[in-house]
Amino acid sequence: MYALAQLNLLYNYLSSKKKRTTCEKFDLNNPDEIPYVTIQLPVFNEMYVMERLLDNIAELDYPKDKLEIQVLDDSTDETVHSTKAHVEKLAATGLDIKHITRTKRTGFKAGALKEGLEIAKGEYIAIFDADFLPKPNWLKRTVPYFKDRKIGVVQTRWGHINRNYSLLTRIQAFALDAHFTLEQVGRNSKGHFINFNGTAGIWRKECILDAGNWEGDTLTEDLDLSYRAQLKKWKFKYLEDVETPAELPIVISAARSQQFRWNKGGAENFRKMLWRVIRSKNISAKTKIHGLLHLLNSSMFLSIFIVAILSIPMLYIKNEYAHLRDYFYVMSFFIMSTIIFFVCYWFMYRNIYGSGFKKFFGYIGMFFTFFSIAMGFSLHNSIAVIEGHVGKKSEFVRTPKFNIKSFKDNWKNNKYLKKSLSKNVVLEGILMLYFAFGLYSAFIVGDQGGDFGLFPFHLMLCVGFGYVFFKSIGSKV
């Protein structure tokens, strides 16, 4: 079902390219039409990127008398003082920028945004995480769309300043590019629910308040508020052509914490929004289906993990009981889901890297590498999903930023990195051996010289869990 939904999103994506949509926009050359904007920068212990962030935001091209910047600083280390000093330096240039701190991190990021909103001057609230670097014309390319009174959010596409740093960053970019092209455009072009991505977007303040304001009861407050706003009939506008560059995590422990938060938050929001979506009279049945599958996105890891674990016993059962073989042949039809993903992601890849035989062969390698490593994360992400579905609460763990400028820079000195290994790493090492046994099993089962039907699947699983295991061990050495 999820694969078929992706195929439908691909159709929507390609259809949207054939249509030229026009809409009324604010004329920012007319002083009377320039709205007041507040930029919120929610930060927490961002020693390595804080100066870069503030200097970048100060370069945004927008009338200073219509712009306010809130640095929502929940930091607990020495960056509180250095950030305050930098904010005062920028304020001396005539910029309306304030350094706002709290004594308690109630509600984490959602709580900081909510408290900042109470004193925000702007009609529109732009939000950037610490690792994002919007271009100077960002506000002038997003604000005009709010001329349409029904639009509550304008979201832009994430770019990646360190896409080619390593295999890990290339894989993350590959996955995010699929979301920010195929999924966001595919849903938005047909009026289905999309999500504000927590950063690189701008809200109408009235929309935030009408939807019930920020809530910190899930780890993905952005997805939560997005659904509550769209259930209230607010429209979201996604701008694929406006790219907002950002830094990808370069260390697997940082990627793990980010993946855990996103996947657990997705499951928490499914639990929170399921019946609201189903019972809503404001949306079509098709939008409900896409919405529920969107909320179940992270739960796909749990399905993958269960299928993977059971695949080796199934290999033996299939060859021990001959009368079951026809059933397994029928089940092999479901490999179509992988083919669907392969086709869908190719259009995304071609859109970014270009077409041609050379690019296509490069895509084949990237697709199977991505799939292997995604499966290698399936244990880690399944635990996050289960915690989300059963309602287990946990803290909002920020993703460490690095501001690495070259391959020679030493990221191991980053003070925010976890010093201890996740206990799941040992299990991932055991699973690598388990699927190596699956590879061996292909040669010994059956009476006709082996059964290699699941061999590629087990190879990808063995490589994926091996990559995650050795990278996790290596990051602590």
Residue pairs with C-beta under 8 A, 6 or more apart in sequence:
1 293
2 293
2 296
2 297
2 300
2 337
3 336
3 337
3 338
3 340
3 341
4 340
5 289
5 290
5 293
6 182
6 183
6 340
6 341
6 344
7 340
7 343
7 344
8 186
8 290
9 182
9 183
9 186
9 187
9 290
9 344
10 182
10 186
10 343
10 344
10 347
11 186
12 185
12 186
12 187
12 189
12 190
13 181
13 182
13 185
13 186
13 189
13 347
14 347
15 189
16 185
16 186
16 189
19 189
23 145
23 147
23 148
24 147
24 148
25 144
25 145
25 147
26 33
26 34
26 35
26 143
26 144
26 146
26 147
27 33
27 144
28 34
28 140
28 143
28 144
31 63
33 147
34 63
34 66
35 66
35 122
35 123
35 124
35 143
35 146
36 66
36 67
36 68
36 121
36 122
36 123
36 124
37 62
37 66
37 67
37 68
37 122
37 123
37 124
37 125
37 126
37 139
37 143
37 202
38 67
38 68
38 69
38 70
38 116
38 120
38 121
38 122
38 124
38 125
38 126
38 205
39 57
39 60
39 67
39 68
39 69
39 70
39 125
39 126
39 127
39 128
40 70
40 72
40 113
40 116
40 117
40 120
40 125
40 126
40 127
40 128
41 53
41 54
41 57
41 69
41 70
41 71
41 72
41 127
41 128
41 130
42 72
42 74
42 109
42 112
42 113
42 116
42 127
42 129
43 50
43 53
43 71
43 72
43 73
43 74
43 75
43 83
43 130
44 73
44 74
44 75
44 76
44 105
44 109
44 398
45 75
45 76
45 77
45 79
45 398
45 416
46 53
46 75
46 79
46 130
46 401
47 77
47 78
47 79
47 82
47 415
47 416
48 401
48 402
48 403
48 414
49 130
49 131
49 247
49 401
49 402
49 403
50 79
50 82
50 83
50 86
50 130
51 82
51 86
52 133
52 403
53 128
53 130
53 131
53 132
53 133
54 71
54 83
54 86
54 87
54 90
54 97
56 133
56 134
57 69
57 128
57 134
58 90
58 93
58 95
58 97
59 136
60 67
60 134
60 136
60 138
60 139
61 136
61 137
61 139
61 140
62 139
62 140
62 143
64 94
64 95
64 96
67 95
67 96
67 139
68 96
68 97
68 98
68 120
68 121
68 122
69 95
69 96
69 97
69 98
70 97
70 98
70 100
70 116
70 120
71 83
71 87
71 97
71 98
71 99
71 100
72 100
72 112
72 113
72 115
72 116
73 79
73 80
73 83
73 84
73 99
73 100
73 101
74 101
74 102
74 105
74 108
74 112
75 83
75 101
80 101
83 99
84 99
87 97
87 98
87 99
88 99
90 97
91 97
91 98
100 115
100 116
102 111
102 112
102 115
105 111
105 112
106 216
107 114
107 214
107 215
107 216
108 216
108 395
108 396
109 198
109 216
109 221
109 396
110 214
110 215
110 216
110 221
111 214
111 216
113 127
113 214
113 221
114 213
114 214
117 125
117 205
117 208
117 209
117 213
117 214
120 205
122 205
123 204
123 205
123 206
124 143
124 146
124 202
124 203
124 204
124 205
125 202
125 203
125 204
125 205
125 208
126 138
126 139
126 142
126 201
126 202
126 203
127 198
127 199
127 200
127 201
127 202
127 203
128 134
128 199
128 200
128 244
129 198
129 199
129 200
129 246
130 401
131 246
131 247
131 399
131 401
132 199
132 200
132 244
132 245
132 246
133 161
133 244
133 245
133 246
134 200
134 244
134 245
135 243
135 244
135 245
138 156
138 242
138 244
139 202
141 239
141 242
142 154
142 156
142 202
142 239
142 242
143 154
143 202
145 151
145 154
145 237
145 239
146 154
146 202
146 204
148 235
148 237
150 233
150 234
150 235
151 204
151 234
151 235
151 236
151 237
152 203
152 204
152 206
152 207
152 211
152 229
152 234
152 235
152 236
153 196
153 201
153 202
153 203
153 204
153 207
153 226
153 229
153 234
153 236
153 237
154 201
154 202
154 236
154 237
154 238
154 239
155 184
155 194
155 195
155 196
155 197
155 200
155 201
155 236
155 237
155 238
155 239
156 200
156 201
156 238
156 239
156 242
156 243
156 244
157 180
157 181
157 184
157 200
157 238
157 239
157 240
157 241
157 242
157 243
157 244
158 176
158 180
158 197
158 200
158 243
158 244
158 245
158 246
159 243
159 244
159 245
159 246
160 169
160 172
160 173
160 176
160 245
160 246
160 247
160 248
161 245
161 246
161 247
162 169
162 247
162 248
162 250
162 404
163 169
163 170
163 173
163 248
164 170
165 248
165 250
165 404
165 407
166 250
167 369
168 249
168 250
168 251
168 252
168 255
168 471
169 248
169 249
169 250
170 366
171 369
171 370
171 373
171 374
172 248
172 249
172 255
173 248
174 345
174 349
174 366
174 370
175 370
175 374
177 348
177 349
177 352
178 344
178 345
178 348
180 240
181 240
181 348
181 351
181 352
182 344
182 345
182 347
182 348
183 194
183 294
184 194
184 238
184 240
185 238
185 240
186 192
187 193
187 194
187 290
187 294
188 194
188 236
188 237
188 238
190 286
191 287
192 286
192 287
192 290
192 291
193 226
193 227
193 230
193 236
193 283
193 287
193 290
193 291
193 294
194 226
194 236
194 238
195 222
195 223
195 226
195 227
195 294
196 203
196 222
196 223
196 225
196 226
196 236
197 222
198 220
198 221
198 222
199 244
199 246
200 244
200 246
204 234
207 229
207 234
208 214
208 225
208 229
210 229
210 232
210 234
211 225
211 228
211 229
211 231
211 232
211 234
212 225
212 228
213 225
214 221
214 225
215 221
215 224
215 225
216 396
217 224
217 268
217 272
218 224
218 265
218 268
218 269
218 272
219 261
219 262
219 264
219 265
219 268
219 388
219 394
219 396
220 261
220 262
220 265
220 266
220 268
220 269
223 265
223 266
223 269
223 295
224 269
224 272
224 273
226 236
227 269
227 273
227 276
227 277
227 291
227 295
228 276
229 236
230 236
230 283
231 276
231 277
231 280
231 282
231 283
233 282
247 401
247 402
247 403
249 255
249 258
249 399
249 400
249 402
250 402
250 404
250 411
251 400
251 402
251 411
251 414
251 417
251 475
252 468
252 471
252 472
252 475
253 400
253 417
253 418
253 422
253 472
253 475
254 399
254 400
254 402
254 417
256 377
256 380
256 422
256 472
257 397
257 398
257 399
257 400
257 418
258 399
259 377
259 380
259 381
259 384
260 380
260 381
260 383
260 384
260 397
261 384
261 396
261 397
261 399
262 298
263 298
263 301
263 381
263 384
263 385
263 388
264 298
264 384
264 385
264 387
264 388
264 394
265 298
265 388
266 295
266 296
266 297
266 298
266 299
266 385
266 388
267 298
267 299
267 384
267 385
267 386
267 387
267 388
267 389
268 388
268 391
269 295
270 292
270 295
270 296
270 299
270 388
270 389
271 388
271 389
271 391
273 291
273 295
274 292
274 295
277 283
277 288
277 291
277 292
277 295
278 288
278 292
280 288
283 291
298 381
298 384
298 385
298 388
299 385
299 389
301 374
301 377
301 378
301 381
301 382
301 385
302 378
302 381
302 382
302 385
302 386
304 374
304 375
304 378
305 378
305 379
305 382
308 375
308 378
308 435
308 457
308 461
311 438
311 454
311 457
311 458
312 434
312 435
312 437
312 438
312 441
312 458
314 328
315 438
315 441
315 442
315 445
315 451
315 454
316 441
316 445
317 324
318 324
318 325
318 328
318 451
319 445
319 446
319 451
332 453
338 371
341 371
342 367
345 363
345 367
345 370
346 360
346 363
346 367
349 359
349 363
349 366
349 367
350 359
350 363
353 359
353 362
353 363
368 460
371 460
371 464
372 460
372 461
372 463
372 464
372 467
373 464
373 467
373 468
374 464
375 460
375 461
375 464
375 465
376 428
376 461
376 463
376 464
376 465
376 466
376 467
376 468
376 469
377 464
377 468
378 464
379 424
379 427
379 428
379 431
379 465
380 422
380 424
380 428
380 468
383 424
387 394
398 416
400 414
400 416
400 417
401 416
402 411
402 414
404 411
411 417
412 475
417 475
419 476
421 472
421 473
421 476
422 472
425 468
425 469
425 472
425 473
428 465
428 468
428 469
428 472
429 465
429 469
431 461
431 465
432 462
432 465
432 466
432 469
435 458
435 459
435 461
435 462
435 465
436 462
438 454
438 458
438 461
438 462
439 455
439 458
439 459
439 462
442 450
442 451
442 452
442 454
442 455
442 458
443 450
444 450
445 451
